[in-house]
Amino acid sequence: MATSEQISNGKTSSFSNLIPTIKFTQLFINGQFVDAVSGRTLETISPRTGEVIARVAEGDSADVDLAVAAARQAFDHGPWPRMSGFARGRVLSKFADLIDQNADELAGLESIDAGKLFTFNKMADIPFAANLLRYYAGAADKIHGDVLKMSRELHGYTLLEPIGVVGHIIPWNFPCTLFFSKVAPALAAGCTMVVKPAEQTPLSALFFAHLAREAGIPDGVMNVVVGYGATAGAAISAHMDVDKVSFTGSTEVGRKVMQAAALSNLKPVSLELGGKSPVLIFDDADVDKAVDLALLAIFYNKGEVCAAGSRVFVQEGIYDEFVKKLAVKANEWTVGDPLDPTTRVGPQVNKTQFERVLSYIEHGKREGATLLTGGKPAAETGFYIQPTVFTDVKEDMMISRDEIFGPVMALMKFKTIEEGIKYANNTKYGLASGIVTKSLDIANTVSRSIKAGVVWINCYHGFDIDCPFGGYKMSGFGKDFGMEALHKYLQTKAVVTPIYNSPWL
């Protein structure tokens, strides 16, 4: 790799030592790295510079067929589902240790491939992925059904069995975390799988395939097929030999996944989809804390978060003070090279997303919202956008209705608790929400009134391995994290036998 390079802000980068060599660019099928059947490749472009950093094998339906066949063979005849849960857990723990040992390399891949902050990758995302494996390693030998109290002379019990071959379709905003939010519980359950990472960010998934093999996961259990959603993703969703699909992404694509599943073998699906999450800030809130939370809610990970708090509602008593402090503190969210430890906002994932966010900013201006901060590209090269805040936003504006998936806050005012709840629920989405208040009564009332899968009170982005995460309404169904995620990959079988001459039922 070059020892220096021109990066997005025009300065010479001194962080080239953090850029890893890209080692894996082929598909991973049945324990081997292989070229696509077609021989085609796709470009991987770094959002830091807008330049091509690798060409990766482009899988399609033919490659999906091979991967599913390998996963089916591994499930029907291989050792993985037949191992004890304890034995699977030991392999998952080794997998986690290997991730820890390669944390620097993985953090660098996430930065150059997805534009994510290197420091945060190393401190948070990579350890979180390893700990997801450890969490489900501990759960793998605790999968059991129930003994039933039957109403007549029968003995009944339930078995929890792995659902089979799973198709995982991963988005590009958290390639590492969301890979293991799906793969770890499915592996613990005894499933085999085909994973399709986003075509924009495939590099860490292929590295994880290598580590899985090193950890001792048998051939065919975990296959990784890079490809486009319309080809590889569609093939997984419609495949007659895939038993379940887990998808994270847009509501539009989630509907297509669900339709394909229904039209094929009626496979169950779990969907974690879009959001337009509200943050309600009440008059009794500490304004400085509220400002910090509101900025974190929308600017964390450059706004590329399904749960981003993109609609901020501030009660009228503190609104003016809030706006003044917000305008100042928003400038502290510095934009720059994701390898630079002083950077707080990296580049959008690709040119398409960069242009999409800028187009929504222009919509906001045309519709009459007031631009308080930001609103422009932040560099001549790469896909950097200034953190943006709009005030005077109306509920019917596009920037208030649509999921932008970028660093754009829509700021609005409300009068009463009832009005705030009404505004918060005025969306087709229901993924996440935030409340900032010192009142336990307000917190209890509002948290029970908001139609969302998670409510964060006096915090935001409070994700945890043990805390289920998933949406209401058009934000999807099914939970990631916690024991609920494990049960997505299990199915219940009831076993009943008669009992004769028993002294009791």
Disulfide bonds with the S-S distance in Angstrom:
none
